[in-house]
């Protein structure tokens, strides 16, 4: 069998024992390569204002019902960073909808400088604010950002077109990922799993894509249909259980294929299963991103309906033989290797 067929057959596997074996194999790979530490990234969802209109996303620009648009103040964002620093999270992720104007980039750059200064550089700052011009990525890098998360969403260009309006470009997204890498960022990407029209072959191609672009970090999770979006109203090809199992299998296969990257146990997994993130951590993941956004904003950062944010306190990592890496940056080993 060719590689591709072997991977497809793993995604098709229905035998619970064989699935458990796959997770166990991935877990021992994680432990051999990265140890049993879980890295923390405090997640601040600082604005839901967005210029884009992605068909799957609950904060797309043309959604008006049921959400209020907000942008946190610089002071509020910095307070979150100080909290993450005090709690020894090691890294903070600033995430928002996409806004590419110069004043917005300057606003973010100033906040980053302030965060780095007021935490003595003891906190890695990570951005997840979408597709921006190369020059904006350069400005943000100079301000002190270490990592950038930008999902490709799907590596199948045809499927990408079906998920986005005509003015959103797959090639542009690819260019953004290249720019980030050129500029020296630790780069993360990922996909949604169980989209309408997505095949198991597409998912295997996603894994090859991660390998071929030599990515440092991966964040992926089940697609969650939201009734307020065009894609959520379409006929679905997968149910929640299928999407969740496929997501765990994708984490395991990504670990076995890529070995030294960081892989996140994501919010969408925790939304579909109360122990979803723990399961991912025993199937190849080694990063969690506890949400530290102030409570008053949670309701409006609705990328999808019924989003569940699992508190760090309620996760029992000792039961799965993992330890939190308090105060560590947790840079991906893959990045260290490819840049030294
Ligand atoms: N279901 C799951 N993930 C989603 N995202 C956006 N909308 C959805 C949804 N309906 C993910 C995208 C984006 C990230 C911030 O959230 O992959 O990159």
Boltz pocket constraint, residues with backbone or C-beta under 6 A from the ligand:
constraints:
  - pocket:
      binder: B
      contacts: [[A, 56], [A, 57], [A, 58], [A, 151], [A, 153], [A, 191], [A, 192], [A, 221], [A, 222], [A, 223], [A, 224], [A, 225], [A, 226], [A, 268], [A, 303], [A, 304]]
      max_distance: 6.0
